[in-house]
Amino acid sequence: MNEIVVAGLLGGIGGLVRGLVGIFKAMKQKEQLNAKYYLLTVIIAIIIGAFTGVVVSKDYRVNLLAGYAGIDILEGLYKGFKR
């Protein structure tokens, strides 16, 4: 399988895990789930994972972490600029 595809899939898995954490957090606080936002973050995680896999490392753990943490970083930047 193409390395970029594998890196993207692993980044997506990292994003899915992050999304599941967010879903459980929203359920605990009885907030409504925004499915479009969740899907967007997973798609971005795939892109981040693919980019990281090609540029930074060929290690699968880095791709998983990039998908998970990359979205947190981008979301933090967005919220900072939104203020």
Backbone as CSV, one residue per row, in Angstrom:
resi,resn,N_x,N_y,N_z,CA_x,CA_y,CA_z,C_x,C_y,C_z
1,MET,0.850,-1.183,0.000,0.000,0.000,0.000,0.893,1.244,0.000
2,ASN,0.435,2.277,-0.620,1.192,3.508,-0.716,1.453,4.087,0.680
3,GLU,2.669,4.570,0.901,3.042,5.092,2.225,2.203,6.302,2.622
4,ILE,1.856,7.138,1.655,1.049,8.320,1.964,-0.349,7.901,2.420
5,VAL,-0.909,6.884,1.775,-2.243,6.408,2.152,-2.215,5.820,3.558
6,VAL,-1.200,5.020,3.840,-1.077,4.416,5.176,-0.908,5.507,6.228
7,ALA,-0.045,6.494,5.938,0.164,7.594,6.887,-1.135,8.364,7.107
8,GLY,-1.891,8.596,6.036,-3.173,9.294,6.169,-4.179,8.505,6.977
9,LEU,-4.242,7.202,6.736,-5.162,6.354,7.503,-4.801,6.351,8.979
10,LEU,-3.519,6.279,9.271,-3.098,6.299,10.677,-3.396,7.649,11.321
11,GLY,-3.184,8.733,10.576,-3.562,10.052,11.097,-5.053,10.134,11.345
12,GLY,-5.834,9.536,10.432,-7.283,9.492,10.607,-7.695,8.710,11.830
13,ILE,-7.009,7.617,12.084,-7.296,6.828,13.291,-7.017,7.663,14.533
14,GLY,-5.896,8.394,14.514,-5.598,9.290,15.637,-6.687,10.329,15.824
15,GLY,-7.194,10.881,14.704,-8.278,11.851,14.775,-9.572,11.240,15.274
16,LEU,-9.847,9.990,14.856,-11.046,9.293,15.338,-10.985,9.081,16.842
17,VAL,-9.815,8.692,17.334,-9.651,8.482,18.780,-9.886,9.790,19.521
18,ARG,-9.316,10.871,18.994,-9.519,12.178,19.615,-10.998,12.552,19.583
19,GLY,-11.659,12.255,18.473,-13.083,12.543,18.356,-13.914,11.755,19.339
20,LEU,-13.557,10.490,19.543,-14.289,9.669,20.512,-14.143,10.228,21.920
21,VAL,-12.951,10.715,22.236,-12.758,11.349,23.541,-13.673,12.559,23.664
22,GLY,-13.769,13.349,22.587,-14.657,14.511,22.597,-16.126,14.128,22.717
23,ILE,-16.511,13.033,22.051,-17.901,12.567,22.134,-18.242,12.151,23.559
24,PHE,-17.348,11.389,24.187,-17.593,10.963,25.568,-17.645,12.158,26.506
25,LYS,-16.800,13.149,26.261,-16.796,14.353,27.079,-18.117,15.110,26.908
26,ALA,-18.590,15.227,25.660,-19.859,15.919,25.402,-21.033,15.176,26.028
27,MET,-21.002,13.845,25.978,-22.073,13.061,26.574,-22.101,13.251,28.087
28,LYS,-20.920,13.311,28.673,-20.837,13.482,30.126,-21.393,14.847,30.542
29,GLN,-21.127,15.862,29.719,-21.604,17.210,30.033,-22.968,17.490,29.419
30,LYS,-23.562,16.477,28.785,-24.882,16.550,28.167,-24.977,17.661,27.135
31,GLU,-23.918,17.760,26.303,-23.892,18.713,25.200,-24.324,18.006,23.927
32,GLN,-24.768,18.792,22.959,-25.190,18.231,21.680,-23.961,17.995,20.802
33,LEU,-23.968,16.883,20.071,-22.856,16.518,19.200,-23.026,17.181,17.836
34,ASN,-21.947,17.798,17.347,-21.942,18.416,16.024,-21.248,17.446,15.063
35,ALA,-22.015,16.676,14.309,-21.473,15.636,13.435,-20.617,16.217,12.316
36,LYS,-21.006,17.372,11.779,-20.210,17.992,10.710,-18.826,18.387,11.216
37,TYR,-18.768,18.935,12.410,-17.496,19.326,13.001,-16.621,18.098,13.243
38,TYR,-17.228,17.034,13.732,-16.499,15.789,13.988,-15.913,15.245,12.693
39,LEU,-16.698,15.212,11.629,-16.233,14.715,10.342,-15.108,15.590,9.791
40,LEU,-15.241,16.894,9.933,-14.208,17.813,9.467,-12.890,17.577,10.195
41,THR,-12.944,17.378,11.502,-11.706,17.155,12.251,-11.042,15.839,11.854
42,VAL,-11.824,14.821,11.538,-11.246,13.540,11.093,-10.582,13.710,9.730
43,ILE,-11.214,14.442,8.829,-10.617,14.682,7.508,-9.310,15.459,7.642
44,ILE,-9.297,16.456,8.493,-8.064,17.220,8.720,-7.002,16.338,9.354
45,ALA,-7.386,15.448,10.254,-6.433,14.526,10.873,-5.797,13.615,9.823
46,ILE,-6.570,13.190,8.840,-6.025,12.366,7.760,-4.968,13.152,6.991
47,ILE,-5.248,14.399,6.687,-4.293,15.239,5.964,-3.035,15.458,6.791
48,ILE,-3.199,15.755,8.069,-2.048,15.963,8.949,-1.224,14.687,9.063
49,GLY,-1.881,13.558,9.217,-1.165,12.284,9.318,-0.390,11.965,8.064
50,ALA,-0.993,12.210,6.902,-0.304,11.949,5.634,0.897,12.873,5.475
51,PHE,0.701,14.147,5.769,1.793,15.112,5.663,2.941,14.754,6.604
52,THR,2.607,14.433,7.828,3.622,14.079,8.813,4.352,12.807,8.413
53,GLY,3.625,11.840,7.893,4.243,10.591,7.480,5.244,10.767,6.364
54,VAL,4.958,11.672,5.457,5.853,11.901,4.335,7.039,12.775,4.728
55,VAL,6.789,13.827,5.479,7.815,14.808,5.770,8.671,14.452,6.978
56,VAL,8.050,14.038,8.048,8.757,13.899,9.316,9.277,12.499,9.567
57,SER,8.426,11.518,9.453,8.818,10.195,9.908,8.043,9.114,9.185
58,LYS,8.603,7.936,9.165,7.910,6.774,8.628,7.401,5.875,9.765
59,ASP,7.504,6.353,10.979,7.081,5.593,12.150,5.571,5.758,12.348
60,TYR,4.851,4.660,12.421,3.394,4.716,12.522,2.919,5.444,13.769
61,ARG,3.683,5.378,14.856,3.262,6.042,16.097,3.227,7.550,15.937
62,VAL,4.145,8.083,15.142,4.174,9.523,14.900,2.933,9.947,14.120
63,ASN,2.519,9.125,13.151,1.318,9.441,12.375,0.073,9.437,13.257
64,LEU,-0.053,8.452,14.135,-1.192,8.398,15.051,-1.221,9.628,15.951
65,LEU,-0.063,9.968,16.493,0.030,11.130,17.373,-0.245,12.424,16.614
66,ALA,0.236,12.506,15.384,0.007,13.717,14.587,-1.479,13.919,14.331
67,GLY,-2.197,12.839,14.031,-3.637,12.947,13.820,-4.374,13.348,15.075
68,TYR,-3.927,12.836,16.202,-4.577,13.133,17.481,-4.245,14.559,17.936
69,ALA,-2.961,14.851,18.041,-2.534,16.132,18.611,-2.633,17.275,17.613
70,GLY,-2.487,16.970,16.318,-2.538,18.032,15.319,-3.848,18.781,15.330
71,ILE,-4.935,18.066,15.499,-6.251,18.699,15.557,-6.367,19.565,16.811
72,ASP,-5.841,19.104,17.927,-5.877,19.908,19.155,-5.129,21.223,18.959
73,ILE,-3.989,21.155,18.301,-3.201,22.366,18.065,-3.964,23.333,17.169
74,LEU,-4.515,22.824,16.061,-5.264,23.691,15.151,-6.510,24.267,15.817
75,GLU,-7.190,23.466,16.614,-8.383,23.954,17.306,-8.020,25.036,18.317
76,GLY,-6.910,24.856,19.008,-6.452,25.872,19.952,-6.099,27.179,19.262
77,LEU,-5.451,27.082,18.097,-5.127,28.288,17.336,-6.399,28.994,16.863
78,TYR,-7.352,28.207,16.381,-8.618,28.784,15.910,-9.343,29.515,17.037
79,LYS,-9.426,28.880,18.184,-10.119,29.503,19.320,-9.386,30.757,19.784
80,GLY,-8.044,30.732,19.694,-7.269,31.921,20.076,-7.510,33.094,19.146
81,PHE,-7.586,32.846,17.836,-7.836,33.902,16.881,-9.283,34.355,16.872
82,LYS,-10.181,33.457,17.280,-11.608,33.777,17.297,-11.930,34.830,18.344
83,ARG,-11.144,34.875,19.410,-11.368,35.844,20.488,-11.095,37.191,19.972
